[in-house]
Amino acid sequence: MGLFDFLKQNKDRFAISLDIGTEFVKTLIFEVVEGKAAVKGVGMERQKLSDMAAGGVTDIQGVIKNCEEALSQAYQEAKILPDQA
């Protein structure tokens, strides 16, 4: 079983990768074609010191805002917003 097997149902698919880290929220929008992923958009937003501490969420609203901003940046580049993460 490969990493992108869940996308094989449709030949061409888009998906989102969201990494919520202590310092940054990072987002990729990618397209999977014939089992290979191609990055279409990238977003990155710095977390405030009060948003995360030692890998744990301390301000959920701040983290959500950062995720939305990172997704918006990736969308601006990719011109598509997938509904699958």
Residue pairs with C-beta under 8 A, 6 or more apart in sequence:
2 35
4 32
4 35
4 36
4 37
7 13
7 15
7 32
8 35
11 33
11 34
12 31
12 32
12 33
13 31
13 32
13 82
13 84
14 29
14 30
14 31
14 32
14 40
14 78
14 80
14 82
14 84
15 29
15 30
15 32
15 82
15 84
15 85
16 27
16 28
16 29
16 30
16 71
16 74
16 81
16 82
16 84
16 85
17 27
17 28
17 30
17 85
18 25
18 26
18 27
18 67
18 70
18 71
18 85
19 25
19 26
19 27
20 52
20 63
20 67
21 47
21 52
22 47
22 52
22 53
22 54
22 55
23 46
23 47
23 52
24 44
24 45
24 46
24 47
25 43
25 44
25 45
25 47
25 63
25 66
25 67
25 69
25 70
26 42
26 43
26 44
26 70
27 41
27 42
27 43
27 44
27 67
27 70
27 71
27 73
27 74
28 39
28 41
28 42
28 74
29 39
29 40
29 41
29 42
29 74
29 75
29 77
29 78
29 80
29 81
29 82
30 37
30 38
30 39
30 40
31 37
31 38
31 40
32 38
40 77
40 78
40 79
40 80
41 73
41 74
41 75
41 76
41 77
41 78
41 79
41 80
42 73
42 74
42 77
43 69
43 70
43 71
43 72
43 73
43 74
43 75
43 77
44 70
44 73
45 66
45 67
45 69
45 70
45 73
46 66
47 62
47 63
47 66
48 59
48 62
48 66
50 58
50 59
50 62
51 57
51 58
51 59
51 62
51 63
51 66
52 58
52 59
52 63
57 63
71 81
75 81
